[in-house]
Structure formats: C-alpha cells, structure tokens
C-alpha cells in the first residue's frame, strides 16, 4: 500500500484513551528517571569539582581584592544540602537531552506533522541559546558583578582616624613567612602566607588551618555558600531564558501577533529598553560594561528578526473531514 500523502493525514488514527495516555506518560517518566540516575551517581562522585567550578568566580574576585577566599555556612547541614542540590542540578543538566526527548515523544503524538517539524527544527537552537546565556553569565556577568561589589565594599574606609603606633626601643619587627604553597614539613604552630591561594595559614595538631582575614576598612563581607550558589543559579536561569529572545521575536511574527514590519519599526524603542536593562545589570565601569551587555542583547533581537523573515501567520490545520 502506498504511503499516505501529508494532505491525507488523519489524526483520528492516532487517538488514545485516557488510560493509554497515562500509561504512556508513566513509561516516559520511568525512562527519564533511568537516564537521570546514572548521571546523578557521576555528579555525586565529582561533586566537589562541580562545586569548585561554581565558586571559582567568587574565589578569583576575593583574591584580586586581597580578601581570604573562603565561604561560610551558618547551619551544620548547609554544606551537605548545597552539595546534594548542586549535584542533582548538574545531573538534570547532563541528562537533560534524554529527558527532553522522552517528554517530546509523549507530546509529539498529539501534534500535527507541521507542528512537529517546527518544534524539532527550533529545539536545538533553543538549547544552544540557553547554554550561550549561561556561559555569558559565568564568564562575563558574574565576574564583573562580583569584582565591582567586592571592591566597592572593601574601599569604604573606617570612619575613625588611625594613629601610628610607636614601637618600643630595642624591639624587632615580626613578619609572617611568605611561601608558594605549604611547607613540606611544617612545625607545630608555624605560620605562613600561601601566595598561591592568598591565605594566611598555620599548622596545629597535625593539620593545616586557615586564619580568615579581610580589608582593614569599615565593612568586611562574609559570603555564605547557600546564598552565593542561589545567586549563581538564579543568574544562570535568568540569562538562559533571556537568550530565548530570538525565538520569542520569531514566534510573535509567525503567529501573527505582531507583524515583522512593526517589529522592525520598534527597533529604537526596543534598543532603548535593552540599554536600560543592560545599564541596570552592568556593574563597575558603566559605559564599558553597558556596551558589553547591550551588544549581545541587540544581536539576539536582530537574530529574531532574521529568523522571522518571510514569516506570515499560518492558518491552523483543519481536519480533512471537517
């Protein structure tokens, strides 16, 4: 029998009962969990490395400003709960393509062929834009933001005037030994400054310990691990979704909500809104940072206009028998 033409597509041939839908949904969920489980095991094994990667921008910013690069926790289980949370988020990201595929297999059965073609065509672009937004946060937005706010806090002077102390006659000044790393065989209560980590350390009861220090000014901010990682995850998610702007612009044109000519005429207003958004997000040197943040946002909008070229509102598919 020759294959049916696309015009002869009959959705009634693919109808399923409610029970069949629930059974198919259960099957897809189980397959998704089976794909997530090994990724979770791998991430739990390498969890410390994942945690360090997320904390690296803060560690670098603290070292640049001469502050001990350490994070703190307020409650005993905080570090463990954050560790588990980060590992499962990383596992979900690693298993994301497999789980998205299972969700797609469940949804695709209820879509028309044209709708399936649109989704399969633009899902890869959506995923690429999502990861580009996250990389943009990690390598540009987060380092700039942390550097600006840490430097601003560390530069607030102490309001009381400092007085130079007069050393007693015959006294010798004392210094802390500066080393690149830790000494091979430190003595009990030996103190040194590790220049590779910018940490003041001492040796006690067979262990190397760290003495926290901060700027000699009014404010010394102590960064807590849960709060910092919540900030990082919010930024990653926010910018990952913001980088979906081209697909939103294209959808507005293809669905006929806003005409492409209108989107082009609104360029100046859109650019102004993006400039205000970039200025509110840009720390430090406002001119340089604003331009650096504004440029990708404008390019994303122009990419959406490019994808929407030649787009015209599509009439909904009607059942052939209606």
C-alpha positions, 0 to 999 in steps of 0.5 A: 500500500502506498504511503499516505500523502501529508494532505491525507493525514488523519489524526483520528488514527492516532487517538488514545484513551485516557488510560493509554495516555497515562500509561504512556506518560508513566513509561516516559517518566520511568525512562527519564528517571533511568537516564537521570540516575546514572548521571546523578551517581557521576555528579555525586562522585565529582561533586566537589569539582562541580562545586569548585567550578561554581565558586571559582568566580567568587574565589578569583574576585576575593583574591584580586581584592586581597580578601581570604577566599573562603565561604561560610555556612551558618547551619551544620547541614548547609554544606551537605544540602548545597552539595546534594542540590548542586549535584542533582542540578548538574545531573538534570543538566547532563541528562537533560537531552534524554529527558527532553526527548522522552517528554517530546515523544509523549507530546509529539503524538498529539501534534500535527506533522507541521507542528512537529517539524517546527518544534524539532527544527527550533529545539536545538537552537533553543538549547544552544541559546540557553547554554550561550546565556549561561556561559555569558553569565559565568564568564562575563556577568558574574565576574564583573558583578562580583569584582565591582561589589567586592571592591566597592565594599572593601574601599569604604574606609573606617570612619575613625582616624588611625594613629601610628603606633610607636614601637618600643626601643630595642624591639624587632619587627615580626613578619609572617613567612611568605611561601608558594604553597605549604611547607613540606614539613611544617612545625607545630604552630608555624605560620605562613602566607600561601601566595598561591591561594592568598591565605594566611595559614598555620599548622596545629595538631597535625593539620593545616588551618586557615586564619580568615582575614579581610580589608582593614576598612569599615565593612568586611563581607562574609559570603555564605555558600547557600546564598552565593550558589542561589545567586549563581543559579538564579543568574544562570536561569535568568540569562538562559531564558533571556537568550530565548529572545530570538525565538520569542521575536520569531514566534510573535511574527509567525503567529501573527501577533505582531507583524515583522514590519512593526517589529522592525519599526520598534527597533529604537524603542526596543534598543532603548529598553535593552540599554536600560536593562543592560545599564541596570545589570552592568556593574563597575565601569558603566559605559564599558560594561553597558556596551558589553551587555547591550551588544549581545542583547541587540544581536539576539533581537536582530537574530529574531528578526532574521529568523522571522523573515518571510514569516506570515501567520499560518492558518491552523490545520483543519481536519480533512473531514471537517 
